[in-house]
Amino acid sequence: LGEDQVATPAIDRLAGSVGMTAVAGSPLCSPFRGSMLTSRYPHECIPGHDWPLPEGAPTIATALGEAGYRTAYYGKWHVNGHVEGVADAVSEKQAIPPARRGGFNLWLGYENNNAQWNVWLHGHDDRGREIERFKLNSYETDATTDLVTEDLKDLARRRTAGDETPFFTVVSVQPPHSPYQAPEQWEARHRPETIRLRPNVPPVERITREARRDLARYYAMIENLDWNVGRIVETLEQTGLLEDTYIVFFSDHGDMHGSHGLCLKCYPYEESIRVPFIVSRGGRPCGPARRRPVDTVINHVDIAATTMGLCGLKAPAWMRGHDYAAQIDPSLAETGRGSGETAPDSAFLQLVEPGFRYGFAPDRERPWRGVVTADGWKYAVLEGQPWVMFNLNEDPYELANLALDRRFVAQRQRLQDRLRAWMEATGDGDFRLPDIGGTTTVPSTRD
């Protein structure tokens, strides 16, 4: 994962020497997850935290189910929306109706819960039988992996009995995520006083103290997750399912951990939006490892479309994302599979609804829009106001903000024009771009 303070041998084996270049186009749980499932942008799907997936919205489970796949979902859901009278962190009281489970054949999950030792699941099996709410018997990542590996073993038994139905399984765990806590044996591996901070963390005692404390446990959560990824890969191998199975590993956002003096997520900075995106086939990296295996950054809306391509299927018309399958796995290009369309030259970034639907959080305040380009530039604006612009090629820690530097006015205009084009193409008309001189930059409103 590019961080030498944390050991991730299982994930590293899947990725080779480096993973994909990817971003969380909306670095906030619910909006990202809505886009992940539907390949639609947040403003047309889930605009904010604790907002619901639109009624009847098709998901990747819909598309793969129609193609004959057995689809399964385990773990954190967080797209059903806020339920009046139910606290956000009390998962045992959040019931997801069957019609709100995304069309998965098997669904065993919870809406949202920030207590990794107190997780309650409910749902239905792939025969349509309801599963009553029950509490996981250990740490969330460990216990969820137990369930997934048992299901994989059952799939292998079915295959031995002659059932060749292809499968698609989503494993969605909350860690690594605040509150930062892991089983004791993993936390013992890291101490706050030994943590090295990124160069863009200001030397302010309250900030560095919090960052070191949280990162020590964050790294413990990652190493625990890596161990469980290894367990899943080992189960696939032992059951004979690994060789013809793609494994796609990614995160829905990063955390700031003191960079630029900030915590948590929801910012256009690298620490918040840059995420791992690793695709393995048969437990091995797809194609030669290289720093830029595609000619742009992969966005959250591309995940579902690319997954369809990996399965040898064309993404349905309602999916917005680009299918990178043939560029990820060169063997697919040889068979003529993949979208065949030119990849975008940039990724569109959004924070559409900054607050919770009910109340607000300290890590977000105002909506913003942005773009990150394949040639290494990033530009983000608040409504009517330039905010940040960075040349990531020369400034990977984003220490030199060029958004108001007149020496870079032509670059700023280029990036704003690209951002405006993304907004117009996706119908994101409820946001006013800044007037940076020479042109009117207010996109037309949506129909």
C-alpha positions in Angstrom: 0.0 0.0 0.0 3.0 2.3 -0.3 3.6 2.7 3.5 6.6 1.1 5.0 5.3 1.4 8.6 2.6 -1.2 8.0 3.0 -4.8 6.8 0.5 -6.0 4.2 2.0 -9.2 2.7 -1.3 -10.7 1.6 -2.4 -7.5 -0.2 1.1 -6.9 -1.6 1.0 -10.4 -3.2 -2.2 -9.5 -5.0 -0.9 -6.2 -6.2 2.7 -7.0 -7.2 5.0 -4.1 -6.7 2.3 -1.4 -7.0 -1.5 -1.1 -7.1 -3.7 1.0 -9.4 -4.0 4.8 -9.4 -7.5 5.4 -8.0 -9.5 8.0 -6.2 -12.6 8.1 -4.1 -14.5 10.6 -6.2 -16.6 11.5 -3.2 -14.6 10.7 -0.1 -17.5 10.0 2.2 -19.1 6.6 3.1 -22.6 6.7 1.7 -22.0 8.7 -1.5 -19.0 6.5 -2.4 -21.0 3.3 -1.7 -23.9 4.5 -3.7 -21.7 5.1 -6.7 -19.8 1.8 -6.1 -23.1 -0.1 -6.3 -24.8 1.8 -9.2 -22.0 3.4 -11.2 -23.9 6.7 -10.9 -22.5 10.0 -9.5 -23.5 11.1 -6.0 -25.7 14.0 -7.2 -27.8 11.5 -9.1 -27.6 8.7 -6.6 -26.7 9.3 -2.9 -25.6 13.0 -2.4 -24.7 12.9 1.3 -24.0 10.9 4.4 -27.0 8.8 5.7 -29.0 9.5 2.5 -30.8 6.5 1.0 -30.2 4.8 -2.3 -33.1 5.9 -4.6 -36.0 3.4 -4.5 -35.7 0.8 -7.2 -32.2 1.9 -8.3 -30.5 -1.0 -10.1 -27.2 -2.1 -8.7 -24.3 -4.3 -9.9 -26.1 -7.2 -8.3 -29.0 -6.5 -10.6 -26.8 -6.6 -13.7 -24.8 -9.7 -12.6 -27.9 -11.5 -11.4 -29.5 -11.0 -14.9 -26.3 -12.5 -16.3 -26.7 -15.6 -14.2 -24.4 -14.9 -11.3 -25.0 -15.8 -7.7 -24.5 -12.5 -5.8 -23.7 -12.1 -2.1 -23.0 -9.2 0.1 -21.5 -9.3 3.6 -21.0 -6.4 6.1 -21.4 -2.7 6.2 -24.2 -1.4 3.8 -24.7 2.3 4.6 -27.0 3.1 1.7 -30.4 2.7 3.3 -30.4 6.2 4.8 -31.2 7.6 8.2 -34.1 6.0 10.1 -36.0 8.4 12.3 -35.5 7.6 16.0 -32.6 5.3 15.5 -29.1 6.4 16.6 -26.4 6.2 13.8 -24.2 3.9 15.9 -26.7 1.4 17.1 -26.6 -1.3 14.4 -28.7 -3.8 16.2 -31.7 -1.5 15.8 -31.3 -0.7 12.1 -33.3 -3.2 10.0 -32.9 -3.1 6.2 -36.0 -4.3 4.5 -35.5 -7.1 1.8 -36.4 -4.7 -1.0 -33.6 -2.3 0.1 -30.8 -4.9 -0.1 -29.7 -4.1 -3.6 -31.0 -7.2 -5.3 -28.3 -9.5 -3.9 -29.2 -13.2 -3.8 -27.6 -13.4 -0.3 -27.4 -10.4 1.9 -26.0 -10.4 5.4 -25.2 -7.0 6.7 -25.9 -3.9 8.8 -26.6 -0.3 7.9 -23.8 1.5 9.8 -22.0 1.0 13.1 -19.0 2.6 14.6 -18.3 -0.1 17.2 -16.3 -2.9 15.8 -16.8 -5.2 18.8 -20.6 -4.7 18.8 -21.8 -5.6 15.3 -25.2 -7.2 14.6 -26.0 -8.7 11.2 -29.3 -9.7 9.6 -30.6 -10.4 6.1 -31.4 -13.4 3.9 -29.7 -16.4 2.4 -29.6 -17.3 -1.3 -32.7 -19.4 -0.9 -34.7 -16.3 0.2 -35.0 -17.3 3.8 -34.7 -14.5 6.3 -31.8 -14.6 8.8 -32.7 -13.1 12.2 -30.4 -10.5 13.7 -27.4 -11.9 15.5 -24.3 -10.5 17.0 -20.8 -11.3 15.6 -18.8 -13.3 18.1 -15.5 -11.4 17.7 -13.9 -8.4 16.1 -15.8 -7.3 13.0 -13.2 -8.1 10.3 -12.3 -11.5 11.8 -15.9 -12.6 12.3 -17.1 -11.4 8.9 -14.2 -13.2 7.2 -15.3 -16.4 9.1 -18.8 -16.1 7.5 -17.3 -15.4 4.0 -14.9 -18.3 4.1 -17.6 -20.7 5.2 -19.8 -19.5 2.3 -16.9 -20.0 -0.2 -16.5 -23.5 1.1 -20.2 -24.1 0.5 -19.9 -22.7 -3.0 -17.0 -25.2 -3.7 -19.2 -28.1 -2.4 -21.9 -27.0 -4.8 -19.5 -26.9 -7.7 -18.2 -30.4 -6.9 -21.9 -31.5 -7.0 -22.2 -30.0 -10.5 -23.4 -26.5 -9.9 -21.3 -24.3 -12.2 -23.1 -21.0 -11.4 -20.5 -18.2 -11.4 -20.4 -16.1 -8.1 -19.9 -12.5 -7.1 -19.2 -11.8 -3.5 -18.8 -8.4 -1.8 -17.0 -8.3 1.6 -17.5 -4.9 3.2 -15.9 -4.3 6.6 -15.8 -1.0 8.5 -12.1 -1.2 9.6 -9.9 0.6 9.1 -12.2 3.5 10.1 -12.7 5.6 13.2 -13.0 4.8 16.0 -9.5 3.4 15.6 -9.3 0.1 17.5 -8.1 -3.4 16.7 -7.6 -6.7 18.6 -4.9 -6.4 21.2 -2.4 -8.6 19.4 -2.5 -6.2 16.4 -2.4 -3.0 18.4 0.7 -4.3 20.3 2.6 -4.0 17.0 2.5 -0.2 16.9 3.2 2.6 19.4 2.4 6.2 18.9 5.9 7.4 19.8 7.4 5.4 16.9 5.0 6.6 14.2 6.5 8.8 11.5 4.2 11.5 10.2 3.8 12.7 6.7 5.8 15.9 5.8 2.6 17.9 5.4 1.5 17.4 9.1 2.1 20.7 10.8 4.4 20.6 14.0 1.5 21.5 16.3 1.5 19.4 19.4 -2.2 18.7 19.6 -2.2 17.7 16.0 0.8 15.4 16.0 -0.3 13.8 19.3 -3.7 12.9 17.9 -2.2 11.8 14.5 0.3 9.4 16.1 -2.2 8.0 18.5 -4.7 7.3 15.7 -2.2 6.1 13.2 -0.8 3.5 15.5 -4.3 1.9 15.8 -5.1 2.6 12.1 -2.0 0.6 11.1 -3.1 -2.2 13.5 -6.5 -2.3 11.8 -4.9 -2.5 8.3 -2.6 -5.3 9.3 -5.6 -7.2 10.8 -7.4 -6.6 7.5 -4.5 -7.9 5.5 -4.4 -11.1 7.6 -8.1 -11.6 6.8 -7.5 -11.0 3.1 -4.9 -13.7 3.3 -7.5 -16.0 4.8 -10.0 -15.4 2.0 -7.3 -16.0 -0.6 -6.2 -19.2 1.1 -9.8 -20.5 1.2 -10.2 -19.8 -2.5 -7.0 -21.7 -3.2 -7.9 -24.7 -1.0 -11.3 -25.0 -2.5 -10.1 -24.8 -6.1 -12.0 -21.5 -6.7 -9.0 -19.2 -6.9 -7.6 -19.9 -10.4 -10.7 -18.5 -12.3 -11.6 -15.8 -9.7 -10.8 -12.1 -9.8 -10.2 -10.3 -6.5 -10.8 -6.6 -6.5 -9.5 -4.7 -3.4 -10.3 -1.1 -2.7 -11.4 1.4 0.0 -14.2 4.0 0.0 -11.9 6.8 1.3 -8.8 7.7 3.2 -8.3 9.7 6.4 -6.2 12.9 6.8 -4.5 11.9 10.1 -3.1 15.4 10.7 -2.0 16.2 7.1 -2.7 19.9 6.6 -3.8 20.0 10.2 -7.0 18.1 9.4 -8.6 14.8 10.6 -11.0 12.3 9.1 -12.2 12.6 5.4 -14.3 14.6 3.0 -11.4 16.8 1.6 -9.9 16.8 -1.9 -6.4 16.3 -0.5 -4.5 13.1 -1.4 -4.8 11.6 2.1 -8.6 11.7 1.8 -9.3 10.8 -1.8 -6.4 8.5 -2.9 -7.3 4.9 -2.4 -5.9 1.5 -3.2 -7.4 -0.3 -6.2 -5.9 -3.8 -6.7 -7.1 -6.4 -9.2 -5.8 -9.9 -9.0 -6.6 -13.0 -11.1 -5.9 -16.4 -9.6 -4.2 -14.7 -6.6 -1.6 -13.0 -8.9 -1.3 -9.5 -10.2 -3.0 -8.8 -13.6 -0.3 -8.1 -16.1 3.0 -6.5 -15.5 3.2 -4.3 -12.4 3.6 -0.6 -13.3 2.9 2.7 -11.8 0.3 3.8 -14.3 -1.4 0.7 -15.8 -4.2 2.9 -17.2 -4.0 6.3 -18.8 -6.1 8.0 -16.1 -7.2 7.7 -12.5 -9.9 5.2 -11.8 -12.9 6.7 -10.0 -15.6 5.3 -7.8 -18.2 5.2 -10.6 -15.8 3.0 -12.6 -15.8 0.1 -10.1 -19.0 -1.5 -11.1 -18.5 -1.1 -14.9 -15.0 -2.5 -14.6 -16.2 -5.5 -12.6 -18.7 -6.2 -15.4 -15.9 -6.1 -17.9 -13.8 -8.5 -15.8 -16.7 -10.9 -15.9 -16.7 -10.6 -19.7 -20.0 -8.6 -19.7 -20.9 -5.2 -21.2 -21.9 -2.7 -18.6 -25.6 -1.7 -18.9 -26.4 1.7 -20.3 -27.5 3.1 -16.9 -23.9 2.8 -15.6 -21.9 6.0 -15.9 -18.4 4.5 -15.3 -15.7 3.5 -17.7 -14.8 -0.2 -18.0 -11.0 -0.6 -17.4 -11.0 -4.4 -17.5 -9.1 -4.8 -20.7 -6.4 -2.3 -19.6 -6.1 -4.0 -16.2 -5.9 -7.5 -17.5 -4.2 -7.6 -21.0 -5.5 -11.1 -21.6 -9.0 -9.7 -21.9 -8.0 -7.3 -24.6 -6.7 -10.3 -26.7 -10.2 -11.8 -26.5 -11.9 -8.6 -27.5 -13.5 -8.1 -24.1 -13.7 -4.7 -22.5 -15.3 -1.4 -23.4 -13.0 -0.5 -26.2 -13.8 3.2 -25.5 -11.1 5.8 -24.8 -10.5 6.2 -21.1 -11.3 9.6 -19.6 -8.3 12.0 -19.1 -9.4 12.9 -15.6 -11.6 11.9 -12.7 -14.5 14.1 -11.4 -14.5 14.8 -7.6 -17.5 15.9 -5.6 -18.7 16.6 -2.1 -22.4 17.3 -2.9 -24.0 17.4 0.5 -21.4 18.2 3.2 -23.4 17.4 6.3 -25.3 14.5 7.7 -28.9 14.5 6.6 -29.7 15.1 10.3 -27.1 17.2 12.0 -23.5 17.9 10.9 -20.0 16.5 11.5 -16.8 18.4 12.2 -15.0 17.0 9.1 -17.1 18.7 6.5 -18.6 22.1 6.1 -19.2 23.3 2.5 -19.8 21.6 -0.8 -17.0 21.4 -3.3 -16.2 20.1 -6.8 -12.9 19.1 -8.3 -10.9 17.2 -10.9 -7.7 15.2 -10.9 -6.1 14.6 -14.2 -4.0 11.8 -15.7 -1.1 14.2 -16.2 -0.9 14.9 -12.5 -2.9 18.0 -11.7 -5.6 18.6 -9.2 -8.1 21.5 -8.9 -10.9 21.9 -6.5 -13.3 24.8 -5.9 -15.8 25.8 -3.3 -19.0 27.4 -4.6 -18.1 30.6 -6.4 -14.5 30.4 -5.0 -11.2 28.8 -6.1 -9.8 26.6 -3.4 -6.8 24.4 -4.2 -4.7 23.6 -7.2 -1.6 21.3 -7.1 0.9 19.9 -9.5 1.2 16.4 -8.0 4.2 15.5 -10.1 6.4 18.0 -8.3 4.4 18.4 -5.1 3.0 15.0 -4.0 2.3 16.3 -0.4 0.4 19.3 -1.7 2.4 21.9 0.1 2.2 24.6 -2.7 -1.3 25.7 -3.4 -1.4 27.3 -6.8 -5.1 28.1 -7.0 -4.6 31.9 -6.6 -1.1 32.1 -8.2 -1.4 34.3 -11.3 1.7 32.6 -12.8 -0.5 29.5 -13.3 -3.6 31.2 -14.6 -3.6 29.3 -17.9 -3.4 26.0 -16.0 -6.2 27.0 -13.7 -8.4 27.9 -16.7 -7.6 24.5 -18.3 -8.6 22.7 -15.2 -11.7 24.7 -14.6 -12.8 24.1 -18.2 -12.3 20.4 -17.6 -14.3 20.6 -14.4 -17.1 22.5 -16.1 -17.2 19.8 -18.8 -17.5 17.1 -16.2 -20.4 18.9 -14.5 -22.2 19.5 -17.8 -21.7 15.9 -19.0 -23.1 14.5 -15.7 -25.9 17.0 -15.2 -24.4 18.4 -12.0 -25.9 21.9 -12.4 -26.7 22.8 -8.9 -23.2 24.2 -8.1 -21.8 27.6 -9.1 -18.3 27.5 -10.3 -16.1 30.6 -9.6 -15.6 33.3 -12.1 -11.9 33.2 -12.7 -11.9 35.8 -15.5 -12.7 35.8 -19.1 -15.5 33.3 -19.2 -18.8 32.7 -17.6 -18.5 29.4 -15.7 -21.9 28.6 -14.4 -23.1 25.3 -15.9 -26.6 25.0 -17.1 -29.1 23.6 -14.6 -30.2 20.0 -14.8 -33.4 19.1 -16.6 
